Amino acid sequence: MATVIDGHEGSAVAGGPGVPAQEPAAGHSCSIPSYIRPPKLHGRQFYEAIGAPTVVLAPMVDQSEFAWRMLTRSYLPSEKRQSLLAYTPMLHARLFASSRKHRNESFQPMRTWLEAPLDAEGISKIEAFNLHLDGNTSLDRSLIVQFCANDPDQLLAAARYVEPFCDAVDLNLGCPQGIARKGRYGAFLQEQWDLIHRLISQLHRELSIPVTAKIRILDTKELTLAYAQMVVSAGASILTVHGRRRDQLGQNTGLADWNYIRYLRENLPPDVVLFANGNILQHEDLGLCRKYTGADAVMVAEAALYDPTVFSPRPGVKETNEEYWVGRDGKGGYRMDAVVRRYLDIIYRHVLETEPPERRPLFAPSHTRDSTSGPPADCDSDDGRPSKKCKRRSDKMQSPSLRYMQSHLFHLLRPLIVKHVHVRQAVAQCRVGEMSGFERVLALVENVSAQGMIEYEQEQQDSTTTTTTTTTTTTTGASGPDAAAAAGRVSSDVDLNLDLTSSQGAIERCRRPWWVCQPYIRSSPQEAVRKGSLVLKKN
């Protein structure tokens, strides 16, 4: 495997997992040193070579792109940021291999387009200044690129393009969406074991980097175990198990069953690397899941969209962090205005390669009302739209980090925009590459957040109650270890004793003011049936 480090940092090519990077000689040109192909690692050796990560950012369609990976990692201590293993969004192997446009709008490891797969000689000739975002070893490692596919040759052809720029290639066997059914990939391959075996084994034989796979559980533990054994025997170095079945989606999402993952851990050989996925709402759930299932690491998907700080522990008592809000009840979380600000700064610095605009200090409740930041003067508009003067569309090659900004803000700001509809309208009016629109959203978020914090402090002073109905979100739903505990799905020394059919336990545990990052809690299937949003099929 070959990996390359951002030339702006003056580093050179790395030999691969566990192989130190080679520093260029003094006075050397910015060309990458000679390519070195290390011995291919497999299974636990590979896992340990990339640092034995215990937390993983999941592959999410149009959601886990470079900027969001950077944002998520930024909340970890600097020395631990590379310890978070991250996956790219799911890429379509056939389109990626055959379409130059699709390929270069989906994965951008270099400033120039990926015209053809690079061999060892081609990699050695890459100029350092041409290295860019995806897979950059100074910014974006460890990284696994995920593909969906149903043809071994197409999958291999696609994987060849990303091989020099990632640590492994993953096969998606878990997508339950209708488009996966129509395209015959993801979870809709799970009855075709021979095809799955050929997809994985060909990558295992032909690539210089490992192959991994992500599956869903089947109808029984025994069948799921046999399925997992087949995937591992085909050559998968890491097996990720989502503890839900294929039909658990939408209103019928319900809970992931950690018992299945635990059963696999107890019955698979110890050298099989196992990741658990499902039921994570908050940071505390990570350790709970790992402790109960025995998995090597815990993968987080949807929770990281609503709260990209989910991997970060709460700051210590002696740490000063103005971005982290703590309420009178002791519950805390990162402020949405601070997260949006950090997200935009990442876009400016890494994607647009320019410095962010100067900003006022973050508002603190101790500030006077006049100190709250307002929208930029030249971007002000009565209807929430940025003025024409402020509209600037980037001339850079279309970046997925720019395309998915609006979607990310809808997820991140969900509790806030439910209360403040004008902010939702401002998000809806944002356009790809027009940063003025996103700056307008940030200004509005900062203003309403300041107002919310002021009102919260006033209410706390005026009342002896610890819960207010005006500053907390009432998002409904059910998932996470609260309900899982009622089903015996967590360690026996954890006593949560909550109703499996109700979302109220999870809501109370995760309740935060609307200006604080928090998970989206789905209704349980039973609640969805009672509300009429889910209709059970007749036998």
N, C-alpha and C positions, 0 to 999 in steps of 0.2 A: 504493500500500500504506500502511496505517496501522499503527503499532506504538505501544504505550503502556508507560510505565515505571511501576514500583511507586510508588504515591502516597505510601507511607511514607518513600520517599527524597526526595520533593519534586520529582520530575522529571515531565516532561510528555510529550506525544505526539511520536514521532519521525516524520519524513517518509518513512522507508523506507530501503532500502540506499543508503548514500552521502549521505543527506540528514540534516544535523545536527538533533538534537532541539531543540525550542523550550522555553525556560525560562519558567515562569509569571511574570507581572509581580509585583512586590512587593505583598503584601496581597491577591493574587488568591485567589479561592475555590479549593477543591480540584477544581473541574470541569476536565475536559481541554480545552485550547485548541482552536481551530478545526481541523478535519481538513484535512490537506493531502495530496493525491494526487500523488506525484511521477511523473515519466515512468517508464514500465515499462521495466525493464532486461531484457536477454536474454543468454544464453550467457556468454561470458567477461566481459562488462561486469558482469553480475550477480554472477558468481563473485568478481571483484575488489572489488565493492562490499561484499561481506560479509567482506572481509579475506583473500581467497585462501587459505582454510584448506588445510592439507596433511594433517590427520588428522581422521577422521570417526567418530563413534559411530553404529553401524548401527541401522536400525529392527529391533526384535525384538518378536515378539508377546508381550504381557504382561511385558516385561522392560526396555524403554528408557524408562520413565516418568520424571516430573520428578525425583524424589528420586535415582534412579540417575544421571541426567544430572548433577545437582548434585554427587554424590559423585565421579563421574569427572572433572569439571572441577576439583574442589577440589584435586587433586594437581598441577595445573599452576600455575606462578607466577601471582599475582593479575592481573598485566597481560596474561596470555595466556589466561585462562580463557574469554573470549568468542571466542577464535580457534578453539576446538574446535567444529566444526559437528556438531550432533546431530540425530537423527531421533526422532520419537515412535514408540511401538509401532504396528504396522500396525493401522489402523482399517477396519472394514467399511463401505463407503460407503452401501450400502442401509440398514443398520441405523442408521448415524449420522444419516442424513438423515430417517429416518422415526420413530425412537424417541427421545422426549425423555429417557427414563431412560437408555438406552444412551449417548446423546450426553453427558450430564452426568456419567456415571460413567467416561467415557473421556478427556475433555478438559475441563480446568477453568481457563480463562483469567480467569474472574471468580468472585466469591463467589456471585453469583446465577446461576441456570440460563440456559443458552443456549436461549431460547424460539424465537428466529427469527434468521435472518441479519441482521447489522447493516449498514446502509448508511452513507454518509458522515455524515449527520445524526445517526444513532443512535450512532455511534462518538464524535462530538463531545460527546455528552451523558453519556458514561460518567463516573461519579464516580471520582476517583483511588483512594479507599478500597475500591472494589469490584473493583479489579484484584487478581489472585491469583497463580497459579503458572505454568501452561503459557503459554509465549511472553512472559513478563514480561521486558521488555528490560533490566532491571537484573540479572536472574538467569539467564535461560533463552534467550539468543540467541548465536549464530545457530541457528535452529530450522526444520526442515522437517517437515511433517506428511505421513505416508504413508497412503494408502488402497489397498485392494484393491477392484476393481470390474469389472463386465462390461457396464455400461450407461452410456453417456456422460451422459445426463441425471441419473441418480442420482449419478454421480461429481461433476458440477458442483454439484448441490444440496448435497451434503455439503461440498464445498470452500468454498462460500459461507459456511458457519458459521465456518470457521477462518481465512478470508482475512485478517481484520484482525489476527490474533494470531500470524502466522508469516512466515517469509521466502519460502517456496515450498511447493508441494504436490507430493508424489511419488506416482507410480503404481507399485505393486508388480507386477512381472512376473517375479519370481524365486522365489516360495514354492513348494516342491516337495512339501508335505505332502498327505496324503490328503484333508484337509478342503478344500484348494484344488482338488483334482481334482473332489470332489463339488460344490463351489460354483462351479466353472468360473471361476477367477480365478488370479492369480499366474502361475507358470510354465506353467500349463495353457491359457494364451491364446496361447502363442508360435507356434502354427500359424495364428492368426487375425490376420494382419497388418492387414487392413482395419479390423477392430474396434479393434485397438490404436491405429491411426492416428487413428480418430475419437475415442477416449477422450482422447488427448493433445491433438489439435488443438483440440477444443472448449474444454478448459481454457485452452490457449494464447490462444485468441481472446477468451474471456469473462472471465477473471480479471485482476485488477490486479497480481497477483504471478506469478512464473514457475512453470512446471511442470517437474519432473524425472522420471526413470524409472530403475528398477533392473532389470537383466536377468540371465539366465544365458547361458552360451555354448551354441551349437548343435553339431551333429555335425562341422562343418568350419569352418576359419577363414574361408573365403570366404562361407559361408552366414551365419556370425556377423557378418561385416562388412556384408553386405547388410541383415541384421536391424537392426544398429546404425544404419546410414544411414537406414533407414525411421523409426526412433524419433526420431532427430535432426531429420529433415525434417518430422516432425509437429509439432515445436515444443519438444522437450525442451531445456532450458537446460543440464542436467547429465546425463550418462549414467554410471551406475554399473554395472560389469560384475563379476559373481561368476564366477570362473574355474572353476566346476563345471557339469556338465550337470544336467538335471532329475532324472535317475535316481541321482545321487550324494547319497545321504542315508542316515542310520542307519549300519549296519555297512559300507555300501558308500560312505561319504563320500569316503574317499581324499583325494587332493591336488587343489587348484585348479591349473589350468594357466596360469601367468603368461605363457606364450608367446602365448596367444590375446589377452590384454590388450595385450601388446607389439605384436602384429600390428595390432590396432585403432588403437593410437596412431600407428603408422607409416603407416596408410592413411586415417585420418580427417583432415579439415582441421585445421590447428593451432588454430583458434578453437573447436573442440569441446572442452568441458571433460569430462575423463574421470577417473572414480574407479575404483580397483582394490580388489577385495574377495576375500579368501581366503588361507589359509596363514599368518596372523599368530598367533604364540604369545607373543612377548616384544617389548619396546620396540625392540630392535635390528632386528627384522624390518620395522619400518615404513620405515626408510630403505632397507633392502635391496630391498623390494618396489617402492618408488617409483623407485629407481635403475634397476632392471632393466626395469620395464614402461614407464617414462616417463610414468606417470599423474600428474595434477595433485595427487591426494590419495589416501590409503589409508584405506579403511573397515574398521573392526574390529567384529566381532559377538561370537561366542562367547567369544573370549579376554577380552573386557571384562566378561563375567559372572563368570568365575572369578578375574580379576584386574583390578579397576576402576582400578588404578594403571598400566595398560599404556601409557598415553599419556605418562607422566611419566618423564623421564630419571633416571638414578641420581643421588642427591645428590652434590655435589662433596666432595672429600676434606676440605676445610676447613669444610664445613657440618655443624652438629650437628643430627641428626634422630633422636630416640629411637624414632620409628615405623618406621625403616628398619633392618633387621637385616643384618649382614654376617658371614658365616662365616669360619672359618680358611682356607678355600680361596679366599677372595676373592669368592665368589658372594654375592649379596644379594637382598633383596626386602622389601616392606612387610609388617609383621606383621599377621596376621589380627585379633588382638585390637584393635589400633589402628584398623584399617579398620572393624570392626564398631562400635566406639565412635563414630567419625566419622559413620558412616551413621545411627546412632540419633540423634545430635545434630542432623543435618539434618532428620530426621523431626520431632523435637521443635520445632525453631525455625521451620521453614517450613510444615510440614503441620499440626501441632497448635498452632503459634504459642504455645509456652510454652518456658521455659528448661529445659534438660536437668537431671537430678539431679546433685548434686555427686559427683565421682568422685575416687578416689585417683590419684596419679600412676601412669603406666604402669610396670610392673615392668621393671627392668633386671637383667641377670645379676649385676651388682655388688651388688645389693641382698641383704639377708639373706632367708632363707626366710620369716621372719615378716612381711616387708613385702608379700608378695603379697596382692592384693585378694581378698576372698571375696564370696560372694553376699550381697545385702542381707538384713539380719537378718529383716525382716518378710516376705521373699519366700522364705525357706528352706523346703524341703520334701524329705523323704527320697526321694520318687519323681521328683523333678525338676520337679514341677508348681508353678506359683506359688500361694501361698496365696490363699484367697478374699479376705482382707483387701487383697491387692495388685491384684486384678483391677479394671481400669477400662477400659471400652470408650468410645471417643471418640463424642461425640454429633454430630460434624461430618458433613457430607455425605460419603458413601462415597468415599474417595479411592483412585485406582489406586496411589498411593505407599504406602498402607497395605495394600492387597490383595496386593501382590506381595512383601512383605517376607520371608515364609517361604520362598518360592521362591528369592529372592536368597541367603538364608543357606545353603540347601542347595547352591547352586552355589559360593559363596565358600568355604565351610568343608569342601568335599568331602574333601580329604586328611586333615583333622583329625577329622572324624566317622567316617571309616573306622577310625581307631585308637581313638577315644573314643566308644563307642556311646551312652553316657549323654548326651552332648551332642547326638547325633542325635535321641535320644528327646525331649530338651527342645525342639529345633527343631520336631519333629513336633507337639508339644503346644501350640505357639503359636497364638493366634487373632487374627483381624483386629481391630486397634484396641486390643487388650489389651497395653499396653506392658510390663506387669510380666513377661509371659512372655519377651519379647525381652531385658529387663534380666537375667532369669535366665540366658538363653543367653550374654549378654555376660560375666556373672560366671564362668560355667563355662569359657568360652573363655579368659578371662584367667588362671584358675587352672591349666588344663592347659598353656597356653602357657608360663607361668612355670616349671612343672615340667619341660617339655621343654627350655627354655633352660638350666636348671640342670643337667639330665642331659647336655646337649650339652657344656657347659663342662667338666664332670667327665670325660667320655669323652675330650675333646680333651687334657686334661691327663694322662690315664692312658695314652694311646695315641699312637703316632707316625703312625698312618694318618690320612688326610684324609677318608675316607668311612666312615660308620657306618651299620649296617643298622637301628639302633633309632630313628633320628631322621629318616630320609628317606623320602619317599613312593615307592611303587612303582607309580604309575598307569601304565597301558599304553596304547599307541595310536600313531598316526603322522600327522603333518601338519607344515606349516611349511617354511621354506626349507632345513632340513637335508636332508630327502629330496628337495626340489625341486632342490637343487644337483646331485644325482646324475642328474637327468633333464635337466640343462642349462637349468634355468629361472631361474637367477640370473646376475648379471653374471660375465663370464669371469674377472675378477680376484679372485673369491671362490672359494677352494678348500676345500670341506667334505668331498667325497669319501665320502659315506655311502650305504648301501644303501637303494634306493627301497622295497624290499619289507618293510623292518623298521622298527619304531618306536624301536629302541634308541638311535639317534643323537639323536633329539629328546628322548628321556627323559633321557639323560645331560646334554644341554645345558641342559635346564630343571629338573634335579633341585634341589630345595630341601628344607629341613626341613618337616615337616607343618604347622608353625605360621606358615609364610610363604606369601603369596599366590603362586599358580602356575597355569599353564594346565592344562586337561584335555587329555591327548594320546590321541586315539583310535587304536584298532588299525587297521593298514592292512587293506585288503580281503583281501590274501593271508594275513595273520595270522588274520583272522576266519574264513576258509575252513578253515585248519588247526585252529582251535579248535572248529569246528562251529557257530559263531554266525552264519555266512553261508553259504547254500547257493546255488551257481551255478545259473542256469536252464539247462535243456537246450534246445538249438536244435531 
